[in-house]
C-alpha cells in the first residue's frame, strides 16, 4: 500500500511539473511576440513624383464653329447672299460654284417686267453718246445706268462662289437668293461662352484651338449682350488665311484668362484633402512620408499650383497612395508601371 501511494504521489508531481513548464513556456513566447510586435512599424507601398516649376494657365473651355467673318469697321462681312433686285426672269448665269470672283463682277443677268437687259444696255450706250455731245442731261444718264444695274446682278465682295441657286429661264423676285459668295480667306471661330465665365474674357487674349487642328489665335470680339435662350455670350477669333478649315466645322478651344509663370506645381494626384478638408501632400524623406499642408492655385494638364513651407522643385512627393496616409508613415516606393 505504501509503495502504491508513493508511485501515485510521484506521478502527480510529474504531471504538475509538466503543466507548470508548459504554462511558463507559453507565457514567455507570448511576451516575446508582444515585444517583437511593438518594434514593427506599418509600411505602406506608394508611388512618387516630384515637384516642378511650370507656367500655369487659367483657361475657359468652349466649343465653337467655323463661320465667315462678320462685318467690322474696316471690312465688310465675308459672306454675301445675293438676291434679285427686281421681279423678273433670269437670262444668263455667268459664273459657276467654286469660281473666284472680284467685287463688282457681273454674276447674273435679268429681264424685268418692264424692260430687257439688252434694251437697258442700249439706252445707257445711247445716252452716253448724247451726253458727250451735250445733248442729254447727266440725270438722264444716271437714271438709265441705275435701271441697267437692276438687271445686272454683281458680286458685292471678292471671294468664291459657294452656291448658284438659279438657272436661265427661272422666274425670280426680290426674295430669291441667286448666288452666295464667300471670302474663304476671312473665317472666324465663333464660340458661345456661359455668362459666368465670360466676365473673365478680354479682347486680345490667347485662344488655343485644340480640334480639329491645333493653332493659336487671338480673341477678337466679345458680345456685349447675353443670349436670352441659353445665357451665353458670343465670341469670335479670326483664323489665319491658310487655316485649311471649312465653314461649319466644329472646334474645341480654350481661352487663356490668366498666366502664372514659374509656379511651383505638384502632380494632381499628390494633393489630397485631410479630415478637416484642408489640402495636403505627403513629402518623401528617406523611407518616410510626412504630411505637409499646402495652398492650391491653378490646375492644368494633370498639375496643380501649390505654395507651402520648405517646398522646392525636385522634392519627391507621394502620388499613387497619397489619399488617406497618416501624418507620418513608413513607406516603400513601388516602381511606376
WOKAJO-V229130 format. One record per residue. RES is the residue in one small letter. SS is DSSP state (H for helix, E for strand, L for the rest). OMEGA is omega in degrees with one decimal (* if undefined). D_LAST is the distance of its C-alpha to the last C-alpha in Angstrom with 1 decimal. Layout:
res->RES ss->SS omega->OMEGA d_last->D_LAST
res->RES ss->SS omega->OMEGA d_last->D_LAST
This chain:
res->x ss->L omega->179.9 d_last->82.1
res->x ss->H omega->179.2 d_last->81.3
res->x ss->H omega->-179.4 d_last->79.1
res->x ss->H omega->179.4 d_last->77.2
res->x ss->H omega->179.0 d_last->76.5
res->x ss->H omega->179.6 d_last->75.3
res->x ss->H omega->-179.0 d_last->72.8
res->x ss->H omega->179.2 d_last->71.5
res->x ss->H omega->180.0 d_last->71.1
res->x ss->H omega->179.5 d_last->69.3
res->x ss->H omega->179.5 d_last->66.8
res->x ss->H omega->178.9 d_last->66.2
res->x ss->H omega->179.0 d_last->65.5
res->x ss->H omega->-178.9 d_last->63.0
res->x ss->H omega->179.2 d_last->61.1
res->x ss->H omega->179.4 d_last->61.1
res->x ss->H omega->178.1 d_last->59.7
res->x ss->H omega->-179.3 d_last->56.9
res->x ss->H omega->179.1 d_last->55.9
res->x ss->H omega->-179.9 d_last->56.0
res->x ss->H omega->-179.7 d_last->53.9
res->x ss->H omega->179.9 d_last->51.2
res->x ss->H omega->179.7 d_last->51.2
res->x ss->H omega->179.5 d_last->50.8
res->x ss->H omega->-179.2 d_last->48.1
res->x ss->H omega->179.2 d_last->46.1
res->x ss->H omega->179.1 d_last->46.5
res->x ss->H omega->178.8 d_last->45.4
res->x ss->H omega->179.7 d_last->42.2
res->x ss->H omega->178.8 d_last->41.5
res->x ss->H omega->178.5 d_last->42.2
res->x ss->H omega->177.8 d_last->39.9
res->x ss->H omega->179.6 d_last->37.1
res->x ss->H omega->179.8 d_last->37.7
res->x ss->H omega->-179.0 d_last->37.7
res->x ss->H omega->179.4 d_last->34.4
res->x ss->H omega->-179.6 d_last->32.7
res->x ss->H omega->-177.0 d_last->34.1
res->x ss->H omega->-177.7 d_last->32.3
res->x ss->L omega->177.4 d_last->28.7
res->x ss->L omega->178.7 d_last->26.5
res->x ss->L omega->179.8 d_last->23.7
res->x ss->E omega->-178.3 d_last->20.2
res->x ss->E omega->177.5 d_last->17.4
res->x ss->E omega->-176.1 d_last->13.7
res->x ss->E omega->168.1 d_last->12.0
res->x ss->L omega->-175.0 d_last->9.6
res->x ss->E omega->170.8 d_last->11.8
res->x ss->E omega->-178.3 d_last->12.9
res->x ss->E omega->174.3 d_last->16.3
res->x ss->L omega->-178.7 d_last->19.5
res->x ss->E omega->171.0 d_last->20.9
res->x ss->E omega->-178.7 d_last->24.3
res->x ss->E omega->168.8 d_last->24.6
res->x ss->E omega->-177.6 d_last->27.4
res->x ss->E omega->-177.3 d_last->27.0
res->x ss->E omega->168.9 d_last->29.0
res->x ss->E omega->-172.5 d_last->30.6
res->x ss->E omega->169.3 d_last->31.1
res->x ss->E omega->-178.2 d_last->33.0
res->x ss->E omega->179.1 d_last->31.4
res->x ss->E omega->176.9 d_last->33.9
res->x ss->E omega->-175.0 d_last->34.7
res->x ss->E omega->178.2 d_last->37.6
res->x ss->E omega->179.7 d_last->39.8
res->x ss->E omega->-178.3 d_last->41.4
res->x ss->E omega->170.9 d_last->45.1
res->x ss->E omega->-178.9 d_last->48.2
res->x ss->L omega->175.4 d_last->48.8
res->x ss->L omega->178.8 d_last->51.3
res->x ss->L omega->175.5 d_last->54.5
res->x ss->L omega->178.1 d_last->54.5
res->x ss->L omega->-177.0 d_last->57.5
res->x ss->L omega->-174.9 d_last->57.0
res->x ss->L omega->173.0 d_last->56.1
res->x ss->L omega->175.5 d_last->57.2
res->x ss->L omega->-175.4 d_last->54.7
res->x ss->L omega->177.3 d_last->52.7
res->x ss->E omega->-180.0 d_last->53.8
res->x ss->E omega->172.3 d_last->57.3
res->x ss->E omega->-172.1 d_last->58.8
res->x ss->E omega->-178.4 d_last->62.3
res->x ss->E omega->176.9 d_last->64.8
res->x ss->L omega->-179.6 d_last->68.4
res->x ss->L omega->-178.5 d_last->70.8
res->x ss->L omega->172.5 d_last->73.7
res->x ss->L omega->-178.3 d_last->74.5
res->x ss->E omega->-177.8 d_last->75.3
res->x ss->E omega->178.3 d_last->74.3
res->x ss->E omega->176.8 d_last->71.8
res->x ss->E omega->-175.2 d_last->73.7
res->x ss->E omega->171.6 d_last->71.1
res->x ss->E omega->-170.1 d_last->67.3
res->x ss->L omega->180.0 d_last->66.7
res->x ss->L omega->177.0 d_last->62.9
res->x ss->L omega->179.2 d_last->60.0
res->x ss->L omega->-178.5 d_last->56.4
res->x ss->L omega->-177.5 d_last->54.1
res->x ss->L omega->174.0 d_last->57.0
res->x ss->E omega->178.7 d_last->56.9
res->x ss->E omega->177.1 d_last->59.9
res->x ss->L omega->178.8 d_last->61.3
res->x ss->L omega->179.9 d_last->62.6
res->x ss->L omega->-180.0 d_last->66.2
res->x ss->L omega->-179.6 d_last->65.9
res->x ss->E omega->-179.6 d_last->67.9
res->x ss->E omega->-174.8 d_last->65.7
res->x ss->E omega->174.8 d_last->68.1
res->x ss->E omega->-175.5 d_last->71.9
res->x ss->E omega->161.3 d_last->73.9
res->x ss->E omega->179.4 d_last->77.4
res->x ss->E omega->178.4 d_last->78.3
res->x ss->L omega->-172.8 d_last->80.8
res->x ss->L omega->179.4 d_last->83.4
res->x ss->L omega->179.1 d_last->82.9
res->x ss->L omega->177.8 d_last->81.1
res->x ss->H omega->-179.2 d_last->78.8
res->x ss->H omega->-179.2 d_last->81.2
res->x ss->H omega->179.6 d_last->84.2
res->x ss->H omega->178.6 d_last->82.2
res->x ss->H omega->178.3 d_last->81.3
res->x ss->H omega->178.5 d_last->85.0
res->x ss->H omega->178.8 d_last->86.1
res->x ss->H omega->-179.5 d_last->83.8
res->x ss->H omega->-178.6 d_last->85.1
res->x ss->H omega->-177.8 d_last->88.7
res->x ss->H omega->175.7 d_last->88.4
res->x ss->H omega->178.6 d_last->86.7
res->x ss->H omega->-179.5 d_last->89.7
res->x ss->H omega->179.5 d_last->92.1
res->x ss->H omega->178.5 d_last->90.3
res->x ss->H omega->179.0 d_last->90.5
res->x ss->L omega->-178.7 d_last->94.2
res->x ss->L omega->180.0 d_last->94.5
res->x ss->L omega->176.8 d_last->95.5
res->x ss->L omega->-178.5 d_last->92.5
res->x ss->L omega->176.8 d_last->90.8
res->x ss->H omega->-180.0 d_last->87.3
res->x ss->H omega->178.7 d_last->86.7
res->x ss->H omega->179.6 d_last->87.7
res->x ss->H omega->-179.3 d_last->85.3
res->x ss->H omega->178.1 d_last->82.4
res->x ss->H omega->179.0 d_last->83.1
res->x ss->H omega->179.0 d_last->83.2
res->x ss->H omega->178.6 d_last->79.9
res->x ss->H omega->177.3 d_last->78.3
res->x ss->H omega->178.0 d_last->79.5
res->x ss->H omega->-178.6 d_last->78.0
res->x ss->H omega->178.5 d_last->74.7
res->x ss->H omega->-176.7 d_last->74.4
res->x ss->H omega->176.2 d_last->74.6
res->x ss->E omega->-175.4 d_last->72.2
res->x ss->E omega->-175.1 d_last->68.7
res->x ss->E omega->179.7 d_last->66.7
res->x ss->L omega->179.4 d_last->63.1
res->x ss->L omega->178.5 d_last->62.5
res->x ss->L omega->171.2 d_last->59.5
res->x ss->L omega->-180.0 d_last->58.2
res->x ss->E omega->-177.8 d_last->55.3
res->x ss->E omega->175.5 d_last->54.4
res->x ss->E omega->-178.3 d_last->56.1
res->x ss->E omega->174.2 d_last->53.5
res->x ss->E omega->173.3 d_last->55.9
res->x ss->E omega->-169.5 d_last->59.6
res->x ss->L omega->-178.9 d_last->60.9
res->x ss->L omega->174.3 d_last->64.6
res->x ss->L omega->-179.1 d_last->66.8
res->x ss->L omega->179.7 d_last->70.4
res->x ss->L omega->180.0 d_last->72.8
res->x ss->L omega->172.7 d_last->70.5
res->x ss->E omega->-177.0 d_last->72.2
res->x ss->E omega->176.1 d_last->70.4
res->x ss->L omega->-179.1 d_last->70.9
res->x ss->L omega->177.4 d_last->69.5
res->x ss->L omega->-177.2 d_last->66.6
res->x ss->L omega->174.5 d_last->65.5
res->x ss->E omega->-176.2 d_last->62.5
res->x ss->E omega->-171.4 d_last->63.4
res->x ss->E omega->172.1 d_last->60.5
res->x ss->E omega->-178.9 d_last->57.2
res->x ss->E omega->-178.2 d_last->56.3
res->x ss->E omega->173.1 d_last->53.0
res->x ss->L omega->-173.9 d_last->52.0
res->x ss->L omega->175.9 d_last->48.6
res->x ss->L omega->-179.8 d_last->48.0
res->x ss->L omega->179.0 d_last->48.2
res->x ss->E omega->176.9 d_last->45.4
res->x ss->E omega->168.0 d_last->43.5
res->x ss->E omega->178.1 d_last->40.5
res->x ss->E omega->178.8 d_last->41.9
res->x ss->E omega->176.6 d_last->39.7
res->x ss->E omega->-175.5 d_last->40.9
res->x ss->E omega->177.5 d_last->39.3
res->x ss->E omega->-174.4 d_last->39.8
res->x ss->H omega->179.9 d_last->42.6
res->x ss->H omega->-179.9 d_last->40.7
res->x ss->H omega->-175.6 d_last->38.3
res->x ss->H omega->179.7 d_last->41.1
res->x ss->L omega->179.6 d_last->42.7
res->x ss->L omega->-173.2 d_last->40.0
res->x ss->L omega->175.4 d_last->40.9
res->x ss->L omega->176.3 d_last->43.1
res->x ss->L omega->179.2 d_last->44.4
res->x ss->L omega->178.6 d_last->42.7
res->x ss->L omega->-178.8 d_last->39.2
res->x ss->E omega->174.5 d_last->36.3
res->x ss->E omega->179.7 d_last->35.2
res->x ss->E omega->177.8 d_last->31.9
res->x ss->E omega->-176.1 d_last->32.0
res->x ss->E omega->178.0 d_last->28.7
res->x ss->E omega->4.4 d_last->30.0
res->x ss->L omega->173.4 d_last->31.6
res->x ss->L omega->-177.5 d_last->31.1
res->x ss->L omega->173.2 d_last->30.0
res->x ss->E omega->-178.6 d_last->33.0
res->x ss->E omega->-178.1 d_last->34.4
res->x ss->E omega->175.6 d_last->37.7
res->x ss->E omega->179.3 d_last->40.0
res->x ss->E omega->-174.3 d_last->41.2
res->x ss->E omega->-174.2 d_last->44.8
res->x ss->E omega->174.1 d_last->46.3
res->x ss->E omega->-176.8 d_last->45.9
res->x ss->L omega->176.7 d_last->48.4
res->x ss->L omega->-178.1 d_last->50.6
res->x ss->L omega->178.7 d_last->50.9
res->x ss->L omega->178.2 d_last->48.6
res->x ss->L omega->-176.1 d_last->48.6
res->x ss->L omega->-177.3 d_last->50.4
res->x ss->L omega->-176.8 d_last->48.7
res->x ss->L omega->177.1 d_last->45.0
res->x ss->L omega->-177.8 d_last->45.3
res->x ss->E omega->177.4 d_last->43.4
res->x ss->E omega->-177.8 d_last->44.4
res->x ss->E omega->176.3 d_last->44.7
res->x ss->E omega->171.3 d_last->43.2
res->x ss->E omega->177.6 d_last->43.0
res->x ss->E omega->-178.0 d_last->41.8
res->x ss->E omega->175.0 d_last->43.3
res->x ss->L omega->173.7 d_last->41.5
res->x ss->L omega->-175.8 d_last->42.2
res->x ss->L omega->-177.4 d_last->44.9
res->x ss->L omega->-175.0 d_last->42.7
res->x ss->L omega->-178.1 d_last->39.8
res->x ss->L omega->179.3 d_last->40.0
res->x ss->L omega->-179.2 d_last->39.6
res->x ss->L omega->177.6 d_last->42.1
res->x ss->L omega->-178.9 d_last->43.9
res->x ss->L omega->178.6 d_last->42.5
res->x ss->L omega->177.5 d_last->38.8
res->x ss->E omega->-176.3 d_last->36.5
res->x ss->E omega->170.2 d_last->34.1
res->x ss->E omega->-174.4 d_last->31.4
res->x ss->E omega->172.2 d_last->31.9
res->x ss->E omega->177.5 d_last->31.4
res->x ss->E omega->-177.2 d_last->34.2
res->x ss->E omega->-178.3 d_last->33.5
res->x ss->E omega->177.2 d_last->35.7
res->x ss->E omega->178.9 d_last->34.6
res->x ss->E omega->177.1 d_last->32.9
res->x ss->E omega->-176.5 d_last->31.6
res->x ss->E omega->176.3 d_last->31.1
res->x ss->E omega->178.6 d_last->29.3
res->x ss->E omega->172.3 d_last->27.8
res->x ss->E omega->-174.7 d_last->25.4
res->x ss->E omega->178.1 d_last->22.4
res->x ss->E omega->172.9 d_last->19.4
res->x ss->E omega->-172.3 d_last->16.2
res->x ss->H omega->-176.3 d_last->17.6
res->x ss->H omega->-179.3 d_last->15.6
res->x ss->H omega->-178.4 d_last->16.8
res->x ss->L omega->-177.6 d_last->20.4
res->x ss->E omega->178.8 d_last->21.7
res->x ss->E omega->175.2 d_last->25.2
res->x ss->L omega->-175.9 d_last->27.0
res->x ss->L omega->178.9 d_last->29.7
res->x ss->L omega->179.6 d_last->32.2
res->x ss->L omega->179.6 d_last->30.3
res->x ss->L omega->178.8 d_last->29.7
res->x ss->E omega->179.0 d_last->26.6
res->x ss->E omega->166.7 d_last->24.7
res->x ss->E omega->-177.1 d_last->21.6
res->x ss->E omega->-179.5 d_last->20.5
res->x ss->E omega->179.6 d_last->20.9
res->x ss->E omega->175.6 d_last->19.3
res->x ss->E omega->-175.3 d_last->22.2
res->x ss->L omega->179.3 d_last->21.8
res->x ss->L omega->-179.5 d_last->20.4
res->x ss->E omega->171.0 d_last->21.5
res->x ss->E omega->-176.2 d_last->20.7
res->x ss->E omega->-176.3 d_last->23.9
res->x ss->E omega->-179.1 d_last->24.5
res->x ss->E omega->176.6 d_last->26.2
res->x ss->E omega->179.5 d_last->28.1
res->x ss->L omega->169.5 d_last->27.6
res->x ss->E omega->-176.1 d_last->29.4
res->x ss->E omega->178.4 d_last->27.5
res->x ss->E omega->-176.1 d_last->28.7
res->x ss->E omega->174.6 d_last->27.5
res->x ss->E omega->-179.3 d_last->24.3
res->x ss->E omega->171.8 d_last->22.9
res->x ss->L omega->175.5 d_last->19.9
res->x ss->L omega->179.3 d_last->17.4
res->x ss->E omega->178.1 d_last->19.4
res->x ss->E omega->179.1 d_last->22.2
res->x ss->E omega->-177.1 d_last->25.2
res->x ss->E omega->167.2 d_last->26.0
res->x ss->E omega->-179.4 d_last->28.9
res->x ss->L omega->-176.6 d_last->29.2
res->x ss->L omega->172.9 d_last->30.8
res->x ss->L omega->177.7 d_last->29.4
res->x ss->L omega->-179.4 d_last->26.4
res->x ss->L omega->176.0 d_last->25.7
res->x ss->L omega->-178.9 d_last->23.3
res->x ss->L omega->179.1 d_last->20.7
res->x ss->L omega->178.3 d_last->20.8
res->x ss->E omega->179.3 d_last->17.5
res->x ss->E omega->178.4 d_last->17.0
res->x ss->E omega->176.2 d_last->15.0
res->x ss->L omega->177.0 d_last->13.0
res->x ss->L omega->-177.2 d_last->11.2
res->x ss->L omega->-177.1 d_last->14.0
res->x ss->L omega->-175.1 d_last->16.7
res->x ss->L omega->175.7 d_last->19.0
res->x ss->L omega->178.4 d_last->21.7
res->x ss->L omega->174.6 d_last->21.2
res->x ss->L omega->-176.3 d_last->24.7
res->x ss->L omega->178.9 d_last->26.4
res->x ss->E omega->-175.9 d_last->25.4
res->x ss->E omega->173.4 d_last->23.0
res->x ss->E omega->-176.2 d_last->21.5
res->x ss->E omega->170.3 d_last->17.8
res->x ss->E omega->-175.7 d_last->15.2
res->x ss->E omega->176.8 d_last->12.1
res->x ss->L omega->176.8 d_last->8.9
res->x ss->L omega->178.2 d_last->6.4
res->x ss->L omega->179.2 d_last->3.8
res->x ss->L omega->* d_last->0.0
